[in-house]
Amino acid sequence: MTVNHKHEDNWRHRLQQNMIEMQSLGVVFSTLEPQLMHVSKLVTDELRQIKSKEDGLGQRFRHQVDEYTKAKTQHKRLGDAHNEHTENAKDLSDELECISDELMTGKKKMDGKASSMTDATPLVEIRAAIQRLRKENTLLDTRIGVLDYELTISRTNNKPDERNPEHSPDESDDDNSFDND
């Protein structure tokens, strides 16, 4: 078996190099260790301060966070209610449109029937006839009154006079004739 000396020396040389590096790292680490411990302590203190500030802010703004959570929940509820009301409004709008269509159809039917009723000519003729009848009635009342008066006068004139027995009630005056022209 042949052993390659170069390879064996190379290995030892690397080991020595590693040992030297290790010793130099030990020296550097011994000087860096207190600095790293100091930095570690500073970072730990800073983290504690940050944590205490976070807790303080959390306590200070907890009420607002709770209000925000409640508001968010209420907003979701109101959004759901809004969606429901919007859906109801859409349904009611559709129903209103149907009812409006039915109403228009009914109005058209009523307009067709009402157009024959709006002709006022028969009503005007009826009013004119009533006026004519009132005038005729007034004239007839006047004539009846005149005739009644004449009849009364005629009866009083036709009464048998106790002093004048010649005058009989059966006779009629020609002056008291009635002309109904």
Disulfide bonds with the S-S distance in Angstrom:
none
